[in-house]
Amino acid sequence: MHEDLGRALNEVDDPELGIGIVDLGLIYRAEWTEAGIEVDFTTTVPSCPYATFLREKIDRILRERFREASAILVRLVFDPPWNLDRLSEEARKALGWAPSMTSSKNETSTEKLALRCWNTFGLTKH
């Protein structure tokens, strides 16, 4: 991820947690290309109702900060699936989690901790 893009993108906070989306590990790719800026992002679960909101916020902040970009492409992706290992140390601290609370080599993060996200059918664990 290009550092200038990462700083701008981390100003977009997750609407439920109030933590930057880069620190949450939701940005998979952010690059300057010949065509402009390309960003691949995800949500914590595919059914997250904030996907469109996040895509629009990402697009808006990049257009405001990088007016020289000839184009901005923001894609929602789900491969690989998001997991707790993607959280930065800053996000873990903000959530009150010690680094040791995430996965060991023999367990997946989602077996140890669960975040919750409202979807159209109610509360979904992930």
C-alpha positions as CSV (number, residue, x, y, z in Angstrom):
1,M,0.0,0.0,0.0
2,H,1.3,3.4,-0.9
3,E,2.0,5.4,2.3
4,D,0.2,8.5,1.2
5,L,-2.9,6.6,0.3
6,G,-2.8,4.6,3.5
7,R,-2.7,7.7,5.6
8,A,-5.7,9.2,3.8
9,L,-7.7,5.9,3.9
10,N,-7.1,5.5,7.6
11,E,-9.1,8.7,8.2
12,V,-12.2,6.7,7.1
13,D,-13.4,5.2,10.4
14,D,-15.5,2.1,10.7
15,P,-19.0,3.4,11.5
16,E,-19.5,0.9,14.4
17,L,-16.0,0.9,16.0
18,G,-14.7,4.4,15.2
19,I,-11.3,2.9,14.1
20,G,-9.6,3.6,10.8
21,I,-10.2,1.1,8.1
22,V,-6.5,0.6,7.4
23,D,-5.9,-0.2,11.1
24,L,-8.8,-2.7,10.9
25,G,-7.2,-4.4,8.0
26,L,-10.1,-3.7,5.6
27,I,-7.8,-2.3,2.9
28,Y,-6.3,-5.1,0.8
29,R,-4.7,-2.9,-1.9
30,A,-4.2,0.8,-2.5
31,E,-2.0,1.8,-5.4
32,W,-1.2,4.6,-7.8
33,T,-1.4,3.1,-11.3
34,E,-1.1,4.5,-14.8
35,A,-4.9,4.8,-14.7
36,G,-5.1,6.6,-11.4
37,I,-5.7,5.2,-7.9
38,E,-7.0,1.7,-7.4
39,V,-8.3,0.4,-4.0
40,D,-9.5,-3.1,-3.0
41,F,-11.3,-3.2,0.3
42,T,-13.4,-5.6,2.3
43,T,-15.8,-5.8,5.2
44,T,-15.6,-8.0,8.2
45,V,-18.5,-10.1,6.8
46,P,-20.0,-10.1,3.3
47,S,-23.4,-9.2,4.7
48,C,-22.1,-6.0,6.4
49,P,-24.7,-3.2,5.7
50,Y,-21.9,-0.6,5.7
51,A,-20.2,-1.7,2.5
52,T,-21.7,0.9,0.3
53,F,-21.2,3.6,2.9
54,L,-17.5,2.7,3.2
55,R,-17.0,2.5,-0.6
56,E,-18.5,6.0,-0.9
57,K,-16.4,7.4,1.9
58,I,-13.2,5.9,0.4
59,D,-14.0,7.4,-3.0
60,R,-14.8,10.8,-1.5
61,I,-11.6,11.1,0.6
62,L,-9.4,10.0,-2.3
63,R,-11.0,12.5,-4.6
64,E,-10.6,15.3,-2.1
65,R,-7.0,14.5,-1.2
66,F,-5.7,13.4,-4.6
67,R,-7.4,15.7,-7.1
68,E,-4.5,15.0,-9.6
69,A,-5.6,11.4,-9.9
70,S,-7.1,10.9,-13.4
71,A,-9.4,8.1,-12.1
72,I,-10.3,6.4,-8.8
73,L,-11.5,2.8,-8.7
74,V,-12.7,1.4,-5.4
75,R,-13.6,-2.3,-5.4
76,L,-15.2,-4.4,-2.7
77,V,-13.6,-7.8,-2.5
78,F,-14.1,-10.8,-0.2
79,D,-11.1,-13.0,-1.1
80,P,-9.3,-13.6,1.1
81,P,-12.0,-13.4,3.8
82,W,-11.2,-10.8,6.5
83,N,-10.1,-12.1,9.9
84,L,-8.8,-10.7,13.2
85,D,-5.2,-11.3,12.2
86,R,-5.5,-8.2,9.9
87,L,-6.0,-5.9,12.9
88,S,-3.0,-3.5,13.5
89,E,-1.5,-3.0,16.9
90,E,-3.3,0.3,17.1
91,A,-6.7,-1.3,16.4
92,R,-6.0,-4.0,19.0
93,K,-5.1,-1.3,21.6
94,A,-8.2,0.8,20.7
95,L,-10.3,-2.3,21.3
96,G,-8.6,-3.1,24.5
97,W,-7.1,-6.4,23.2
98,A,-3.6,-7.6,24.0
99,P,-1.7,-8.9,21.0
100,S,-1.8,-12.4,22.6
101,M,-5.6,-12.4,22.2
102,T,-5.4,-13.2,18.5
103,S,-4.7,-16.5,16.9
104,S,-1.9,-18.9,17.7
105,K,-0.5,-21.1,15.0
106,N,-3.0,-23.9,16.0
107,E,-6.2,-21.8,16.1
108,T,-7.9,-19.3,13.9
109,S,-8.7,-15.8,15.2
110,T,-12.4,-16.3,14.8
111,E,-12.3,-19.3,17.1
112,K,-10.9,-17.1,19.9
113,L,-12.7,-13.8,19.4
114,A,-15.8,-12.6,17.6
115,L,-16.8,-9.2,16.3
116,R,-20.4,-8.4,15.6
117,C,-22.0,-6.6,12.7
118,W,-25.6,-5.8,12.1
119,N,-27.0,-7.1,8.9
120,T,-30.4,-6.9,7.4
121,F,-31.4,-10.1,9.3
122,G,-30.1,-9.1,12.7
123,L,-26.8,-9.7,14.5
124,T,-24.3,-11.8,12.7
125,K,-21.2,-13.3,14.5
126,H,-17.9,-13.4,12.6
